[in-house]
Amino acid sequence: MGALYALLSKAWQRARKFLARFSSFYSDKEVYLLDRNPLESSRLNAQHKFLVDLIGGSPIHPSIPTENITAVADIATGTGIWLFTLPAALPTTNTLYLHGFDISSAQFPNQTDLKSTHEFHLSIQDIRTRFPPEHRNRYDIIHLRLLAGALKQEDYPRAMQNIYELLKPGGYLQWDDGDTSVFDTAEDPRSPLAVRMQNIISSAVVKLGMCPDAPTLIEHLAREVGFEDTVRYSYTTLDRPYLHDAARTWLVEVLRSLLPKSMVGSGEVADEKTAVDRAESLVGEFEGHCKDILPVVNWHVVVARK
Ligand SMILES: C[S@@+](CC[C@H](N)C(=O)[O-])C[C@H]1O[C@@H](n2cnc3c(N)ncnc32)[C@H](O)[C@@H]1O
């Protein structure tokens, strides 16, 4: 009896050690480069139209068939703006089941604002953790946008596996994101100011273990996990004059949001208060510079079918 107890106790201790390692991996500290305050929520909502125009005018990529869509999930949904504009973009008169997931509910809209004939849900869910069984094989489309400033490179394989499980066979993945050349300027040579901004962000991305070329990694992992017909579509505002003003506004606002935490993350500045002041002065200078040059936004969408 004593020997059995000792054996069980040893096994339990081993299991606890293993579980502790496992849970500390997934409760890994966040590396999110943005805030989650009301100002940032307004910026996310304001940029939505520009990001949709950039990929052709509909929240759903034109390569994805829209007939027969009934269930859609938006992961890392933020304010839920993509999901809430979706019904108007779909030809169906079906009642839709729409579910937004995010690691934080801080930017979820007030539930009382959600007046719709469709079924809307919002849940707290970390993309790095397996989703509850009721969500597996449930969705026709899984959408994600702008996680490059939130995930470590090592998080992507697990995230892709979790997404794959959520789709019905034949369902589509659409992941819109940028690499570190998402902000650019059409100057030759590029001004030291533009180079400095890009260097701050690239350096933070590398130091924090994030992925400098998320769209290429997403495309690769989609194939690896078993998706079919994986295609990475690339977009630029450079040759689309009707998007030049919106690109200028987007760039200035996104830099204002991204630079403070990137300055701290890159080790350039020790505290966030100093970083906010320094970022504001850099962005102000860049805003003036943008009146004389052409700011460029480069963007990618990975589409794949389960
Ligand atoms: C830049 S916002 C984009 C929001 C939304 N996708 C959009 O395009 O408007 C990134 C979002 O990712 C969420 N996020 C960060 N890490 C996450 C994780 N591990 N799992 C799920 N969501 C996460 C953040 O809370 C934030 O809402």
The ligand as an ORCA input file, in Angstrom:
! r2SCAN-3c Opt
* xyz 0 1
  C      -4.889     45.875    -33.642
  S      -6.249     45.131    -32.857
  C      -7.209     44.636    -34.254
  C      -8.653     44.467    -33.946
  C      -9.512     43.999    -35.111
  N      -9.045     42.741    -35.649
  C      -9.559     45.019    -36.211
  O      -8.989     44.818    -37.280
  O     -10.192     46.090    -35.991
  C      -5.576     43.575    -32.297
  C      -6.520     42.799    -31.381
  O      -5.914     41.557    -31.073
  C      -6.262     41.202    -29.745
  N      -5.329     40.170    -29.262
  C      -4.051     40.328    -28.890
  N      -3.506     39.147    -28.536
  C      -4.483     38.213    -28.680
  C      -4.550     36.811    -28.460
  N      -3.482     36.126    -28.010
  N      -5.712     36.152    -28.711
  C      -6.798     36.856    -29.143
  N      -6.801     38.181    -29.359
  C      -5.657     38.857    -29.143
  C      -6.154     42.527    -29.024
  O      -6.794     42.499    -27.765
  C      -6.802     43.468    -30.053
  O      -8.167     43.572    -29.828
*
